[in-house]
Amino acid sequence: MRLYWELSRLAFRRQMAYRAATLAGLATNVFFGLLRAAVLVALFGARPEVAGYTVEDAITYTGLTQAIIGFLTIFGWYEIMRAVQAGEVAVDLLKPAGYFSFWLARDTGRALNQFLMRSLPIMGLYILIFRGISTPSTIEQWLALALSLVLALLVSFSWRFLVNLAAFWTPNAVGIGRLAFGLSWTLSGFFLPLRFFPDWFVQLCYLTPFPALVNIPVEVYLGLLTGRDLIMALLAQLFWIVALIALGQIVFRAGVRRLVIQGG
């Protein structure tokens, strides 16, 4: 455990070295969040509610989705691809840590930094700009949100880990990654709340792990998931973590065998 703690701590400190990039990312996230909020407000018009969302919920949704971009690295992550293509994977495999756990520890430190330096400031600015945004009303809701965010991070990393393993088979793995991550933006509820889409499309989305990234944490925050629905949503996140980790381990072992056979 000490090794993984140190890996997370070093990753956190590494992110602190990029203050200018963090501030630029924060400013960009806030700008596009306000732009998306204006579009959704116009979409509502005079209607007080759409698909269970009030105008305040819709504004809060834009803030939440912008706030977790850095935390979940929604727009893409190619660290393992670069390590494989540069040959660093051979050294990483010799380290006294599981390959998945090694990268998870590093990503946890990165995510914690992004949560503190980008997610919380964005929500703070939203509270100042939009004084009527929605917030969890009970301690149980806050605890469910915290759990859902942790599970969402694990789903995100497991998915990113799996996508990055494409580098074992092709030198153009970044192209595959862009396609895979682009698919997750749409099916996760990042662009628009999934409740705004037709039922058949929502059911299709829930056959994938992507709603567990964005839609579930957002609906937990807004209080749209309660009781049995909340428990089932958290279990769905847990299911996708287990499924993606298991699939990732199978693909990883196949990739390592291919690397060894080719003399890598």
C-alpha atoms as a printed R data frame, in Angstrom:
    type eleno elety resid chain resno       x       y       z
1   ATOM     1    CA   MET     A     1   0.000   0.000   0.000
2   ATOM     2    CA   ARG     A     2   2.883   2.368   0.731
3   ATOM     3    CA   LEU     A     3   4.052   2.083  -2.884
4   ATOM     4    CA   TYR     A     4   0.629   2.986  -4.286
5   ATOM     5    CA   TRP     A     5   0.292   5.859  -1.829
6   ATOM     6    CA   GLU     A     6   3.630   7.272  -2.958
7   ATOM     7    CA   LEU     A     7   2.676   6.884  -6.623
8   ATOM     8    CA   SER     A     8  -0.559   8.790  -6.005
9   ATOM     9    CA   ARG     A     9   1.218  11.493  -4.023
10  ATOM    10    CA   LEU     A    10   3.841  12.001  -6.716
11  ATOM    11    CA   ALA     A    11   1.162  12.179  -9.404
12  ATOM    12    CA   PHE     A    12  -0.677  14.796  -7.350
13  ATOM    13    CA   ARG     A    13   2.497  16.875  -6.972
14  ATOM    14    CA   ARG     A    14   3.269  16.484 -10.661
15  ATOM    15    CA   GLN     A    15  -0.073  18.067 -11.528
16  ATOM    16    CA   MET     A    16   0.759  21.006  -9.248
17  ATOM    17    CA   ALA     A    17   3.703  21.817 -11.509
18  ATOM    18    CA   TYR     A    18   1.332  22.711 -14.363
19  ATOM    19    CA   ARG     A    19  -0.434  25.684 -12.751
20  ATOM    20    CA   ALA     A    20  -0.788  27.654 -15.982
21  ATOM    21    CA   ALA     A    21  -2.371  24.681 -17.743
22  ATOM    22    CA   THR     A    22  -4.719  24.165 -14.792
23  ATOM    23    CA   LEU     A    23  -5.841  27.794 -14.844
24  ATOM    24    CA   ALA     A    24  -6.287  27.708 -18.615
25  ATOM    25    CA   GLY     A    25  -8.344  24.528 -18.334
26  ATOM    26    CA   LEU     A    26 -10.421  26.074 -15.544
27  ATOM    27    CA   ALA     A    27 -11.150  29.193 -17.600
28  ATOM    28    CA   THR     A    28 -12.047  27.116 -20.659
29  ATOM    29    CA   ASN     A    29 -14.357  24.829 -18.688
30  ATOM    30    CA   VAL     A    30 -16.172  27.795 -17.127
31  ATOM    31    CA   PHE     A    31 -16.575  29.577 -20.470
32  ATOM    32    CA   PHE     A    32 -18.054  26.583 -22.242
33  ATOM    33    CA   GLY     A    33 -20.153  25.760 -19.193
34  ATOM    34    CA   LEU     A    34 -21.771  29.200 -19.300
35  ATOM    35    CA   LEU     A    35 -22.294  28.840 -23.047
36  ATOM    36    CA   ARG     A    36 -23.979  25.455 -22.601
37  ATOM    37    CA   ALA     A    37 -26.111  26.856 -19.767
38  ATOM    38    CA   ALA     A    38 -27.370  29.639 -22.042
39  ATOM    39    CA   VAL     A    39 -28.289  27.105 -24.738
40  ATOM    40    CA   LEU     A    40 -30.223  24.914 -22.280
41  ATOM    41    CA   VAL     A    41 -32.051  27.891 -20.776
42  ATOM    42    CA   ALA     A    42 -33.132  28.864 -24.302
43  ATOM    43    CA   LEU     A    43 -34.239  25.269 -24.894
44  ATOM    44    CA   PHE     A    44 -36.531  25.396 -21.882
45  ATOM    45    CA   GLY     A    45 -38.172  28.649 -22.939
46  ATOM    46    CA   ALA     A    46 -41.238  29.207 -20.778
47  ATOM    47    CA   ARG     A    47 -41.474  25.570 -19.674
48  ATOM    48    CA   PRO     A    48 -40.778  25.064 -15.959
49  ATOM    49    CA   GLU     A    49 -39.652  21.445 -16.401
50  ATOM    50    CA   VAL     A    50 -38.398  19.080 -19.118
51  ATOM    51    CA   ALA     A    51 -38.014  15.322 -18.521
52  ATOM    52    CA   GLY     A    52 -37.769  15.851 -14.770
53  ATOM    53    CA   TYR     A    53 -35.210  18.674 -15.069
54  ATOM    54    CA   THR     A    54 -36.055  22.182 -13.891
55  ATOM    55    CA   VAL     A    55 -34.222  25.177 -15.354
56  ATOM    56    CA   GLU     A    56 -32.060  25.238 -12.213
57  ATOM    57    CA   ASP     A    57 -31.273  21.545 -12.651
58  ATOM    58    CA   ALA     A    58 -30.281  22.111 -16.281
59  ATOM    59    CA   ILE     A    59 -27.925  24.950 -15.334
60  ATOM    60    CA   THR     A    60 -26.462  22.826 -12.554
61  ATOM    61    CA   TYR     A    61 -26.034  19.969 -15.033
62  ATOM    62    CA   THR     A    62 -23.802  22.130 -17.249
63  ATOM    63    CA   GLY     A    63 -21.677  23.087 -14.253
64  ATOM    64    CA   LEU     A    64 -21.355  19.493 -13.056
65  ATOM    65    CA   THR     A    65 -20.419  18.099 -16.458
66  ATOM    66    CA   GLN     A    66 -17.828  20.807 -17.008
67  ATOM    67    CA   ALA     A    67 -16.478  20.297 -13.486
68  ATOM    68    CA   ILE     A    68 -15.767  16.582 -13.954
69  ATOM    69    CA   ILE     A    69 -13.994  16.863 -17.316
70  ATOM    70    CA   GLY     A    70 -10.567  17.008 -15.687
71  ATOM    71    CA   PHE     A    71 -11.475  14.688 -12.818
72  ATOM    72    CA   LEU     A    72 -12.572  11.876 -15.148
73  ATOM    73    CA   THR     A    73 -10.337  12.851 -18.115
74  ATOM    74    CA   ILE     A    74 -13.375  12.571 -20.356
75  ATOM    75    CA   PHE     A    75 -11.741  13.995 -23.472
76  ATOM    76    CA   GLY     A    76  -8.995  11.395 -23.675
77  ATOM    77    CA   TRP     A    77  -5.965   9.907 -21.952
78  ATOM    78    CA   TYR     A    78  -3.068   8.313 -23.818
79  ATOM    79    CA   GLU     A    79  -0.365   7.744 -21.171
80  ATOM    80    CA   ILE     A    80  -0.210   3.959 -21.547
81  ATOM    81    CA   MET     A    81  -0.237   4.238 -25.337
82  ATOM    82    CA   ARG     A    82   2.816   6.488 -25.157
83  ATOM    83    CA   ALA     A    83   4.528   4.132 -22.708
84  ATOM    84    CA   VAL     A    84   3.989   1.168 -25.038
85  ATOM    85    CA   GLN     A    85   5.077   3.022 -28.156
86  ATOM    86    CA   ALA     A    86   8.185   4.399 -26.435
87  ATOM    87    CA   GLY     A    87   9.144   0.985 -25.036
88  ATOM    88    CA   GLU     A    88   8.744   2.148 -21.435
89  ATOM    89    CA   VAL     A    89   6.240  -0.640 -20.858
90  ATOM    90    CA   ALA     A    90   9.126  -3.130 -20.609
91  ATOM    91    CA   VAL     A    91  10.483  -1.255 -17.584
92  ATOM    92    CA   ASP     A    92   7.017  -0.775 -16.070
93  ATOM    93    CA   LEU     A    93   6.392  -4.523 -16.184
94  ATOM    94    CA   LEU     A    94   9.483  -5.096 -14.040
95  ATOM    95    CA   LYS     A    95   8.252  -2.825 -11.240
96  ATOM    96    CA   PRO     A    96   7.010  -4.440  -8.003
97  ATOM    97    CA   ALA     A    97   3.379  -3.535  -8.717
98  ATOM    98    CA   GLY     A    98   0.592  -4.824 -10.900
99  ATOM    99    CA   TYR     A    99   0.430  -2.897 -14.164
100 ATOM   100    CA   PHE     A   100  -3.220  -1.927 -13.681
101 ATOM   101    CA   SER     A   101  -2.672  -0.958 -10.028
102 ATOM   102    CA   PHE     A   102   0.461   1.026 -10.916
103 ATOM   103    CA   TRP     A   103  -1.403   3.223 -13.382
104 ATOM   104    CA   LEU     A   104  -4.531   3.417 -11.218
105 ATOM   105    CA   ALA     A   105  -2.495   4.811  -8.321
106 ATOM   106    CA   ARG     A   106  -1.003   7.471 -10.589
107 ATOM   107    CA   ASP     A   107  -4.387   8.345 -12.028
108 ATOM   108    CA   THR     A   108  -5.912   8.641  -8.563
109 ATOM   109    CA   GLY     A   109  -3.373  11.301  -7.596
110 ATOM   110    CA   ARG     A   110  -4.013  13.147 -10.855
111 ATOM   111    CA   ALA     A   111  -7.788  12.970 -10.383
112 ATOM   112    CA   LEU     A   112  -7.633  14.253  -6.806
113 ATOM   113    CA   ASN     A   113  -5.596  17.246  -7.943
114 ATOM   114    CA   GLN     A   114  -8.073  18.000 -10.738
115 ATOM   115    CA   PHE     A   115 -10.997  17.684  -8.333
116 ATOM   116    CA   LEU     A   116  -9.480  20.207  -5.941
117 ATOM   117    CA   MET     A   117  -8.043  22.588  -8.534
118 ATOM   118    CA   ARG     A   118 -10.775  22.487 -11.198
119 ATOM   119    CA   SER     A   119 -13.965  20.718 -10.122
120 ATOM   120    CA   LEU     A   120 -14.545  22.558  -6.851
121 ATOM   121    CA   PRO     A   121 -13.620  26.022  -8.231
122 ATOM   122    CA   ILE     A   122 -15.979  25.556 -11.200
123 ATOM   123    CA   MET     A   123 -18.897  24.679  -8.929
124 ATOM   124    CA   GLY     A   124 -17.963  27.572  -6.654
125 ATOM   125    CA   LEU     A   125 -18.083  29.986  -9.593
126 ATOM   126    CA   TYR     A   126 -21.435  28.567 -10.661
127 ATOM   127    CA   ILE     A   127 -22.818  29.214  -7.191
128 ATOM   128    CA   LEU     A   128 -21.636  32.826  -7.411
129 ATOM   129    CA   ILE     A   129 -22.959  33.381 -10.940
130 ATOM   130    CA   PHE     A   130 -26.193  31.383 -10.663
131 ATOM   131    CA   ARG     A   131 -27.419  31.766  -7.124
132 ATOM   132    CA   GLY     A   132 -30.305  29.366  -7.639
133 ATOM   133    CA   ILE     A   133 -28.460  26.230  -8.778
134 ATOM   134    CA   SER     A   134 -29.452  22.906  -7.280
135 ATOM   135    CA   THR     A   135 -27.487  21.314  -4.430
136 ATOM   136    CA   PRO     A   136 -27.934  18.040  -2.512
137 ATOM   137    CA   SER     A   137 -30.319  18.597   0.383
138 ATOM   138    CA   THR     A   138 -29.427  15.741   2.746
139 ATOM   139    CA   ILE     A   139 -26.278  14.161   4.148
140 ATOM   140    CA   GLU     A   140 -27.357  10.841   2.596
141 ATOM   141    CA   GLN     A   141 -27.437  12.475  -0.832
142 ATOM   142    CA   TRP     A   142 -23.958  13.929  -0.326
143 ATOM   143    CA   LEU     A   143 -22.625  10.520   0.735
144 ATOM   144    CA   ALA     A   144 -24.255   8.851  -2.274
145 ATOM   145    CA   LEU     A   145 -22.695  11.511  -4.505
146 ATOM   146    CA   ALA     A   146 -19.237  10.923  -3.036
147 ATOM   147    CA   LEU     A   147 -19.574   7.170  -3.575
148 ATOM   148    CA   SER     A   148 -20.890   7.660  -7.107
149 ATOM   149    CA   LEU     A   149 -17.970   9.940  -8.007
150 ATOM   150    CA   VAL     A   150 -15.430   7.396  -6.738
151 ATOM   151    CA   LEU     A   151 -17.147   4.658  -8.725
152 ATOM   152    CA   ALA     A   152 -17.291   6.913 -11.794
153 ATOM   153    CA   LEU     A   153 -13.540   7.483 -11.549
154 ATOM   154    CA   LEU     A   154 -12.920   3.730 -11.399
155 ATOM   155    CA   VAL     A   155 -15.186   3.169 -14.408
156 ATOM   156    CA   SER     A   156 -13.383   5.959 -16.256
157 ATOM   157    CA   PHE     A   157  -9.931   4.608 -15.536
158 ATOM   158    CA   SER     A   158 -10.893   1.011 -16.343
159 ATOM   159    CA   TRP     A   159 -12.309   2.163 -19.683
160 ATOM   160    CA   ARG     A   160  -9.262   4.325 -20.461
161 ATOM   161    CA   PHE     A   161  -6.923   1.489 -19.500
162 ATOM   162    CA   LEU     A   162  -8.737  -0.874 -21.860
163 ATOM   163    CA   VAL     A   163  -8.698   1.607 -24.755
164 ATOM   164    CA   ASN     A   164  -4.997   2.330 -24.278
165 ATOM   165    CA   LEU     A   165  -4.146  -1.353 -24.632
166 ATOM   166    CA   ALA     A   166  -4.816  -0.996 -28.362
167 ATOM   167    CA   ALA     A   167  -1.216   0.238 -28.549
168 ATOM   168    CA   PHE     A   168  -0.035  -3.377 -28.215
169 ATOM   169    CA   TRP     A   169  -1.516  -4.135 -31.635
170 ATOM   170    CA   THR     A   170  -1.275  -0.950 -33.706
171 ATOM   171    CA   PRO     A   171   1.004   2.077 -33.964
172 ATOM   172    CA   ASN     A   172  -2.082   4.212 -34.688
173 ATOM   173    CA   ALA     A   173  -3.738   3.545 -31.341
174 ATOM   174    CA   VAL     A   174  -4.431   7.256 -30.779
175 ATOM   175    CA   GLY     A   175  -6.929   7.153 -33.644
176 ATOM   176    CA   ILE     A   176  -8.717   4.250 -31.985
177 ATOM   177    CA   GLY     A   177  -8.657   6.168 -28.709
178 ATOM   178    CA   ARG     A   178 -10.231   9.255 -30.244
179 ATOM   179    CA   LEU     A   179 -13.036   7.173 -31.691
180 ATOM   180    CA   ALA     A   180 -13.596   5.346 -28.395
181 ATOM   181    CA   PHE     A   181 -13.524   8.478 -26.259
182 ATOM   182    CA   GLY     A   182 -15.718  10.364 -28.715
183 ATOM   183    CA   LEU     A   183 -18.307   7.608 -28.429
184 ATOM   184    CA   SER     A   184 -18.291   7.924 -24.656
185 ATOM   185    CA   TRP     A   185 -19.021  11.676 -24.789
186 ATOM   186    CA   THR     A   186 -22.348  11.079 -26.504
187 ATOM   187    CA   LEU     A   187 -23.510   7.937 -24.708
188 ATOM   188    CA   SER     A   188 -22.521   9.121 -21.219
189 ATOM   189    CA   GLY     A   189 -24.919  12.056 -21.102
190 ATOM   190    CA   PHE     A   190 -22.121  14.599 -21.285
191 ATOM   191    CA   PHE     A   191 -23.514  16.643 -24.168
192 ATOM   192    CA   LEU     A   192 -27.153  16.480 -23.025
193 ATOM   193    CA   PRO     A   193 -28.908  14.737 -20.114
194 ATOM   194    CA   LEU     A   194 -29.920  11.253 -21.209
195 ATOM   195    CA   ARG     A   195 -33.486  11.944 -20.052
196 ATOM   196    CA   PHE     A   196 -33.805  14.365 -22.971
197 ATOM   197    CA   PHE     A   197 -33.362  11.539 -25.496
198 ATOM   198    CA   PRO     A   198 -35.933   8.951 -26.695
199 ATOM   199    CA   ASP     A   199 -36.378   5.872 -24.507
200 ATOM   200    CA   TRP     A   200 -34.852   3.518 -27.076
201 ATOM   201    CA   PHE     A   201 -31.667   5.591 -27.174
202 ATOM   202    CA   VAL     A   202 -31.461   5.753 -23.371
203 ATOM   203    CA   GLN     A   203 -31.830   1.960 -23.167
204 ATOM   204    CA   LEU     A   204 -29.054   1.612 -25.743
205 ATOM   205    CA   CYS     A   205 -26.800   3.882 -23.676
206 ATOM   206    CA   TYR     A   206 -27.368   1.805 -20.546
207 ATOM   207    CA   LEU     A   207 -26.099  -1.265 -22.362
208 ATOM   208    CA   THR     A   208 -22.702   0.467 -22.255
209 ATOM   209    CA   PRO     A   209 -20.594   1.628 -19.288
210 ATOM   210    CA   PHE     A   210 -20.778   5.276 -20.316
211 ATOM   211    CA   PRO     A   211 -23.809   6.500 -18.287
212 ATOM   212    CA   ALA     A   212 -21.860   5.355 -15.210
213 ATOM   213    CA   LEU     A   213 -19.285   8.030 -16.032
214 ATOM   214    CA   VAL     A   214 -21.459  11.144 -16.153
215 ATOM   215    CA   ASN     A   215 -25.200  10.595 -16.130
216 ATOM   216    CA   ILE     A   216 -25.420   8.623 -12.890
217 ATOM   217    CA   PRO     A   217 -23.291  10.999 -10.751
218 ATOM   218    CA   VAL     A   218 -25.191  14.000 -12.151
219 ATOM   219    CA   GLU     A   219 -28.591  12.479 -11.389
220 ATOM   220    CA   VAL     A   220 -27.418  11.503  -7.901
221 ATOM   221    CA   TYR     A   221 -26.347  15.118  -7.306
222 ATOM   222    CA   LEU     A   222 -29.666  16.486  -8.590
223 ATOM   223    CA   GLY     A   223 -31.683  14.062  -6.469
224 ATOM   224    CA   LEU     A   224 -33.303  12.456  -9.514
225 ATOM   225    CA   LEU     A   225 -32.243   9.020  -8.274
226 ATOM   226    CA   THR     A   226 -33.620   7.956  -4.908
227 ATOM   227    CA   GLY     A   227 -34.431   4.764  -3.048
228 ATOM   228    CA   ARG     A   228 -34.259   1.619  -5.153
229 ATOM   229    CA   ASP     A   229 -33.318   3.557  -8.304
230 ATOM   230    CA   LEU     A   230 -30.296   5.024  -6.511
231 ATOM   231    CA   ILE     A   231 -29.142   1.617  -5.264
232 ATOM   232    CA   MET     A   232 -29.540   0.085  -8.723
233 ATOM   233    CA   ALA     A   233 -27.572   2.946 -10.294
234 ATOM   234    CA   LEU     A   234 -24.677   2.504  -7.863
235 ATOM   235    CA   LEU     A   235 -24.728  -1.255  -8.460
236 ATOM   236    CA   ALA     A   236 -24.619  -0.604 -12.204
237 ATOM   237    CA   GLN     A   237 -21.472   1.465 -11.705
238 ATOM   238    CA   LEU     A   238 -19.946  -1.324  -9.629
239 ATOM   239    CA   PHE     A   239 -20.871  -3.894 -12.279
240 ATOM   240    CA   TRP     A   240 -19.104  -1.942 -15.017
241 ATOM   241    CA   ILE     A   241 -15.996  -1.545 -12.872
242 ATOM   242    CA   VAL     A   242 -15.748  -5.314 -12.409
243 ATOM   243    CA   ALA     A   243 -16.554  -6.038 -16.055
244 ATOM   244    CA   LEU     A   244 -14.078  -3.528 -17.473
245 ATOM   245    CA   ILE     A   245 -11.274  -4.578 -15.123
246 ATOM   246    CA   ALA     A   246 -11.807  -8.235 -15.995
247 ATOM   247    CA   LEU     A   247 -11.853  -7.499 -19.734
248 ATOM   248    CA   GLY     A   248  -8.848  -5.221 -19.371
249 ATOM   249    CA   GLN     A   249  -6.825  -7.948 -17.660
250 ATOM   250    CA   ILE     A   250  -7.645 -10.425 -20.433
251 ATOM   251    CA   VAL     A   251  -6.632  -7.960 -23.139
252 ATOM   252    CA   PHE     A   252  -3.528  -6.894 -21.198
253 ATOM   253    CA   ARG     A   253  -2.254 -10.470 -20.865
254 ATOM   254    CA   ALA     A   254  -2.813 -11.005 -24.587
255 ATOM   255    CA   GLY     A   255  -0.929  -7.792 -25.324
256 ATOM   256    CA   VAL     A   256   2.016  -8.777 -23.122
257 ATOM   257    CA   ARG     A   257   2.223 -12.197 -24.785
258 ATOM   258    CA   ARG     A   258   2.285 -10.508 -28.177
259 ATOM   259    CA   LEU     A   259   5.006  -8.133 -26.984
260 ATOM   260    CA   VAL     A   260   7.153 -10.994 -25.659
261 ATOM   261    CA   ILE     A   261   6.706 -13.130 -28.774
262 ATOM   262    CA   GLN     A   262   7.858 -10.239 -30.935
263 ATOM   263    CA   GLY     A   263  10.914  -9.785 -28.740
264 ATOM   264    CA   GLY     A   264   9.766  -6.524 -27.135
